[in-house]
Amino acid sequence: MRLDAEQAIQTAYGELSADHQAMVDAYIFADQPAADVAQERNTTEANVHQVASRFRKRLRELLDDGDTPP
């Protein structure tokens, strides 16, 4: 079963920890620079990019086939 985009975003987002949700909010949805997000979240730019990459990958999985386990 394929999910629509909104459902897929909600599912992938809901699978994240609160800290990772904050990174996705700032970096992906608010389009803040990774350096700024890293400084605000007390982490590295590489970690911000990794969290965003995993979120996007999970989103693609959900959009591709809808029932791929996390």
N, CA, C and O atoms as CSV, one atom per row, in Angstrom:
chain,resi,resn,atom,element,x,y,z
A,1,MET,N,N,0.833,-1.181,0.000
A,1,MET,CA,C,0.000,0.000,0.000
A,1,MET,C,C,0.877,1.243,0.000
A,1,MET,O,O,1.705,1.416,0.894
A,2,ARG,N,N,0.707,2.092,-0.971
A,2,ARG,CA,C,1.467,3.335,-1.050
A,2,ARG,C,C,0.821,4.398,-0.178
A,2,ARG,O,O,-0.403,4.482,-0.079
A,3,LEU,N,N,1.653,5.198,0.444
A,3,LEU,CA,C,1.164,6.311,1.242
A,3,LEU,C,C,1.211,7.577,0.412
A,3,LEU,O,O,2.053,7.712,-0.477
A,4,ASP,N,N,0.302,8.514,0.699
A,4,ASP,CA,C,0.428,9.796,0.036
A,4,ASP,C,C,1.538,10.581,0.733
A,4,ASP,O,O,1.996,10.193,1.808
A,5,ALA,N,N,1.959,11.663,0.132
A,5,ALA,CA,C,3.121,12.413,0.627
A,5,ALA,C,C,2.926,12.889,2.060
A,5,ALA,O,O,3.839,12.772,2.876
A,6,GLU,N,N,1.766,13.417,2.374
A,6,GLU,CA,C,1.522,13.930,3.721
A,6,GLU,C,C,1.606,12.818,4.764
A,6,GLU,O,O,2.199,13.001,5.827
A,7,GLN,N,N,1.013,11.669,4.457
A,7,GLN,CA,C,1.073,10.537,5.377
A,7,GLN,C,C,2.513,10.054,5.552
A,7,GLN,O,O,2.940,9.735,6.662
A,8,ALA,N,N,3.244,10.004,4.461
A,8,ALA,CA,C,4.630,9.545,4.516
A,8,ALA,C,C,5.479,10.483,5.365
A,8,ALA,O,O,6.294,10.032,6.170
A,9,ILE,N,N,5.290,11.773,5.186
A,9,ILE,CA,C,6.043,12.753,5.986
A,9,ILE,C,C,5.701,12.588,7.458
A,9,ILE,O,O,6.595,12.557,8.303
A,10,GLN,N,N,4.426,12.483,7.770
A,10,GLN,CA,C,4.014,12.319,9.166
A,10,GLN,C,C,4.584,11.042,9.777
A,10,GLN,O,O,5.022,11.044,10.927
A,11,THR,N,N,4.579,9.958,9.012
A,11,THR,CA,C,5.110,8.692,9.517
A,11,THR,C,C,6.613,8.778,9.759
A,11,THR,O,O,7.093,8.426,10.836
A,12,ALA,N,N,7.353,9.246,8.759
A,12,ALA,CA,C,8.809,9.345,8.894
A,12,ALA,C,C,9.182,10.301,10.021
A,12,ALA,O,O,10.096,10.023,10.797
A,13,TYR,N,N,8.485,11.413,10.110
A,13,TYR,CA,C,8.741,12.405,11.152
A,13,TYR,C,C,8.437,11.831,12.537
A,13,TYR,O,O,9.183,12.055,13.490
A,14,GLY,N,N,7.341,11.097,12.634
A,14,GLY,CA,C,6.943,10.506,13.912
A,14,GLY,C,C,7.895,9.437,14.417
A,14,GLY,O,O,7.911,9.132,15.609
A,15,GLU,N,N,8.679,8.871,13.532
A,15,GLU,CA,C,9.657,7.852,13.923
A,15,GLU,C,C,10.931,8.461,14.508
A,15,GLU,O,O,11.768,7.742,15.055
A,16,LEU,N,N,11.080,9.776,14.395
A,16,LEU,CA,C,12.283,10.453,14.886
A,16,LEU,C,C,12.166,10.782,16.370
A,16,LEU,O,O,11.067,10.944,16.900
A,17,SER,N,N,13.311,10.878,17.028
A,17,SER,CA,C,13.336,11.365,18.410
A,17,SER,C,C,13.009,12.859,18.395
A,17,SER,O,O,13.052,13.492,17.340
A,18,ALA,N,N,12.691,13.411,19.533
A,18,ALA,CA,C,12.375,14.844,19.623
A,18,ALA,C,C,13.553,15.694,19.150
A,18,ALA,O,O,13.351,16.703,18.474
A,19,ASP,N,N,14.765,15.302,19.491
A,19,ASP,CA,C,15.949,16.047,19.082
A,19,ASP,C,C,16.111,16.017,17.561
A,19,ASP,O,O,16.425,17.033,16.941
A,20,HIS,N,N,15.896,14.853,16.976
A,20,HIS,CA,C,16.015,14.733,15.526
A,20,HIS,C,C,14.874,15.458,14.815
A,20,HIS,O,O,15.071,16.015,13.735
A,21,GLN,N,N,13.690,15.453,15.411
A,21,GLN,CA,C,12.592,16.235,14.846
A,21,GLN,C,C,12.956,17.714,14.804
A,21,GLN,O,O,12.673,18.396,13.819
A,22,ALA,N,N,13.577,18.210,15.860
A,22,ALA,CA,C,13.980,19.619,15.898
A,22,ALA,C,C,14.997,19.922,14.800
A,22,ALA,O,O,14.950,20.987,14.184
A,23,MET,N,N,15.911,18.992,14.559
A,23,MET,CA,C,16.895,19.189,13.486
A,23,MET,C,C,16.211,19.211,12.126
A,23,MET,O,O,16.511,20.066,11.292
A,24,VAL,N,N,15.295,18.278,11.898
A,24,VAL,CA,C,14.571,18.224,10.626
A,24,VAL,C,C,13.731,19.490,10.444
A,24,VAL,O,O,13.687,20.061,9.354
A,25,ASP,N,N,13.075,19.919,11.504
A,25,ASP,CA,C,12.283,21.154,11.436
A,25,ASP,C,C,13.147,22.321,10.969
A,25,ASP,O,O,12.776,23.056,10.055
A,26,ALA,N,N,14.290,22.478,11.602
A,26,ALA,CA,C,15.144,23.623,11.306
A,26,ALA,C,C,15.860,23.491,9.969
A,26,ALA,O,O,15.863,24.430,9.173
A,27,TYR,N,N,16.456,22.357,9.718
A,27,TYR,CA,C,17.308,22.189,8.529
A,27,TYR,C,C,16.504,21.951,7.252
A,27,TYR,O,O,16.786,22.554,6.216
A,28,ILE,N,N,15.512,21.078,7.323
A,28,ILE,CA,C,14.758,20.739,6.116
A,28,ILE,C,C,13.570,21.680,5.919
A,28,ILE,O,O,13.427,22.286,4.857
A,29,PHE,N,N,12.729,21.803,6.929
A,29,PHE,CA,C,11.499,22.561,6.750
A,29,PHE,C,C,11.700,24.075,6.844
A,29,PHE,O,O,11.023,24.825,6.140
A,30,ALA,N,N,12.616,24.539,7.700
A,30,ALA,CA,C,12.853,25.983,7.826
A,30,ALA,C,C,14.054,26.438,6.999
A,30,ALA,O,O,14.348,27.632,6.933
A,31,ASP,N,N,14.746,25.487,6.366
A,31,ASP,CA,C,15.863,25.783,5.469
A,31,ASP,C,C,16.987,26.584,6.132
A,31,ASP,O,O,17.592,27.458,5.511
A,32,GLN,N,N,17.251,26.276,7.388
A,32,GLN,CA,C,18.368,26.911,8.086
A,32,GLN,C,C,19.664,26.207,7.709
A,32,GLN,O,O,19.651,25.005,7.442
A,33,PRO,N,N,20.770,26.919,7.679
A,33,PRO,CA,C,22.058,26.277,7.386
A,33,PRO,C,C,22.410,25.210,8.433
A,33,PRO,O,O,22.115,25.365,9.618
A,34,ALA,N,N,23.036,24.147,7.980
A,34,ALA,CA,C,23.412,23.052,8.882
A,34,ALA,C,C,24.296,23.546,10.023
A,34,ALA,O,O,24.179,23.071,11.152
A,35,ALA,N,N,25.173,24.490,9.731
A,35,ALA,CA,C,26.065,25.024,10.772
A,35,ALA,C,C,25.257,25.681,11.888
A,35,ALA,O,O,25.577,25.517,13.065
A,36,ASP,N,N,24.217,26.420,11.528
A,36,ASP,CA,C,23.379,27.074,12.532
A,36,ASP,C,C,22.610,26.052,13.358
A,36,ASP,O,O,22.527,26.161,14.582
A,37,VAL,N,N,22.051,25.062,12.676
A,37,VAL,CA,C,21.299,24.019,13.371
A,37,VAL,C,C,22.222,23.260,14.321
A,37,VAL,O,O,21.852,22.979,15.461
A,38,ALA,N,N,23.411,22.933,13.855
A,38,ALA,CA,C,24.373,22.210,14.685
A,38,ALA,C,C,24.716,23.006,15.940
A,38,ALA,O,O,24.788,22.453,17.038
A,39,GLN,N,N,24.924,24.289,15.768
A,39,GLN,CA,C,25.267,25.128,16.919
A,39,GLN,C,C,24.094,25.200,17.901
A,39,GLN,O,O,24.289,25.100,19.112
A,40,GLU,N,N,22.886,25.372,17.380
A,40,GLU,CA,C,21.700,25.448,18.237
A,40,GLU,C,C,21.437,24.144,18.978
A,40,GLU,O,O,20.995,24.155,20.127
A,41,ARG,N,N,21.712,23.014,18.314
A,41,ARG,CA,C,21.413,21.702,18.891
A,41,ARG,C,C,22.616,21.085,19.590
A,41,ARG,O,O,22.539,19.959,20.081
A,42,ASN,N,N,23.731,21.817,19.639
A,42,ASN,CA,C,24.943,21.340,20.293
A,42,ASN,C,C,25.417,20.006,19.708
A,42,ASN,O,O,25.663,19.040,20.431
A,43,THR,N,N,25.536,19.985,18.383
A,43,THR,CA,C,25.993,18.796,17.679
A,43,THR,C,C,26.885,19.236,16.522
A,43,THR,O,O,27.263,20.405,16.441
A,44,THR,N,N,27.218,18.317,15.636
A,44,THR,CA,C,28.070,18.650,14.501
A,44,THR,C,C,27.230,18.828,13.237
A,44,THR,O,O,26.109,18.329,13.139
A,45,GLU,N,N,27.797,19.546,12.280
A,45,GLU,CA,C,27.136,19.684,10.984
A,45,GLU,C,C,26.941,18.312,10.347
A,45,GLU,O,O,25.903,18.041,9.742
A,46,ALA,N,N,27.939,17.454,10.488
A,46,ALA,CA,C,27.846,16.104,9.916
A,46,ALA,C,C,26.638,15.362,10.486
A,46,ALA,O,O,25.953,14.643,9.757
A,47,ASN,N,N,26.376,15.528,11.763
A,47,ASN,CA,C,25.232,14.861,12.382
A,47,ASN,C,C,23.918,15.418,11.834
A,47,ASN,O,O,22.979,14.660,11.594
A,48,VAL,N,N,23.845,16.717,11.639
A,48,VAL,CA,C,22.646,17.328,11.065
A,48,VAL,C,C,22.390,16.746,9.675
A,48,VAL,O,O,21.263,16.376,9.345
A,49,HIS,N,N,23.444,16.671,8.870
A,49,HIS,CA,C,23.315,16.108,7.523
A,49,HIS,C,C,22.897,14.632,7.578
A,49,HIS,O,O,22.086,14.188,6.765
A,50,GLN,N,N,23.438,13.888,8.516
A,50,GLN,CA,C,23.114,12.463,8.645
A,50,GLN,C,C,21.649,12.265,9.022
A,50,GLN,O,O,20.963,11.420,8.447
A,51,VAL,N,N,21.174,13.044,9.987
A,51,VAL,CA,C,19.767,12.954,10.404
A,51,VAL,C,C,18.854,13.292,9.228
A,51,VAL,O,O,17.863,12.601,8.992
A,52,ALA,N,N,19.182,14.342,8.497
A,52,ALA,CA,C,18.387,14.746,7.339
A,52,ALA,C,C,18.407,13.655,6.269
A,52,ALA,O,O,17.381,13.361,5.656
A,53,SER,N,N,19.564,13.065,6.052
A,53,SER,CA,C,19.697,12.009,5.055
A,53,SER,C,C,18.841,10.794,5.419
A,53,SER,O,O,18.160,10.228,4.565
A,54,ARG,N,N,18.883,10.405,6.679
A,54,ARG,CA,C,18.081,9.257,7.122
A,54,ARG,C,C,16.587,9.550,7.017
A,54,ARG,O,O,15.804,8.677,6.643
A,55,PHE,N,N,16.194,10.783,7.349
A,55,PHE,CA,C,14.794,11.172,7.228
A,55,PHE,C,C,14.349,11.090,5.768
A,55,PHE,O,O,13.292,10.535,5.466
A,56,ARG,N,N,15.148,11.639,4.877
A,56,ARG,CA,C,14.806,11.609,3.449
A,56,ARG,C,C,14.754,10.182,2.907
A,56,ARG,O,O,13.882,9.844,2.107
A,57,LYS,N,N,15.700,9.346,3.353
A,57,LYS,CA,C,15.711,7.947,2.903
A,57,LYS,C,C,14.445,7.228,3.360
A,57,LYS,O,O,13.822,6.498,2.589
A,58,ARG,N,N,14.077,7.438,4.604
A,58,ARG,CA,C,12.871,6.797,5.132
A,58,ARG,C,C,11.635,7.302,4.392
A,58,ARG,O,O,10.721,6.530,4.102
A,59,LEU,N,N,11.611,8.576,4.094
A,59,LEU,CA,C,10.499,9.151,3.351
A,59,LEU,C,C,10.382,8.509,1.962
A,59,LEU,O,O,9.285,8.178,1.512
A,60,ARG,N,N,11.517,8.340,1.297
A,60,ARG,CA,C,11.509,7.680,-0.017
A,60,ARG,C,C,10.993,6.254,0.094
A,60,ARG,O,O,10.215,5.812,-0.752
A,61,GLU,N,N,11.415,5.526,1.129
A,61,GLU,CA,C,10.937,4.153,1.323
A,61,GLU,C,C,9.422,4.126,1.476
A,61,GLU,O,O,8.744,3.296,0.871
A,62,LEU,N,N,8.903,5.027,2.276
A,62,LEU,CA,C,7.460,5.067,2.503
A,62,LEU,C,C,6.706,5.438,1.237
A,62,LEU,O,O,5.635,4.892,0.969
A,63,LEU,N,N,7.246,6.347,0.469
A,63,LEU,CA,C,6.577,6.757,-0.758
A,63,LEU,C,C,6.659,5.668,-1.822
A,63,LEU,O,O,5.759,5.533,-2.651
A,64,ASP,N,N,7.746,4.892,-1.795
A,64,ASP,CA,C,7.906,3.824,-2.788
A,64,ASP,C,C,6.953,2.663,-2.579
A,64,ASP,O,O,6.335,2.175,-3.525
A,65,ASP,N,N,6.834,2.213,-1.296
A,65,ASP,CA,C,5.970,1.048,-1.102
A,65,ASP,C,C,5.105,1.096,0.137
A,65,ASP,O,O,4.368,0.146,0.401
A,66,GLY,N,N,5.167,2.141,0.887
A,66,GLY,CA,C,4.212,2.367,1.968
A,66,GLY,C,C,4.262,1.464,3.165
A,66,GLY,O,O,3.848,1.874,4.249
A,67,ASP,N,N,4.752,0.249,3.024
A,67,ASP,CA,C,4.717,-0.650,4.171
A,67,ASP,C,C,6.091,-1.201,4.530
A,67,ASP,O,O,6.192,-2.241,5.180
A,68,THR,N,N,7.147,-0.511,4.113
A,68,THR,CA,C,8.490,-0.928,4.490
A,68,THR,C,C,8.675,-0.702,5.983
A,68,THR,O,O,8.412,0.399,6.466
A,69,PRO,N,N,9.113,-1.697,6.722
A,69,PRO,CA,C,9.304,-1.523,8.166
A,69,PRO,C,C,10.438,-0.540,8.436
A,69,PRO,O,O,11.355,-0.399,7.627
A,70,PRO,N,N,10.367,0.145,9.595
A,70,PRO,CA,C,11.429,1.123,9.939
A,70,PRO,C,C,12.771,0.476,10.143
A,70,PRO,O,O,13.750,1.163,10.434
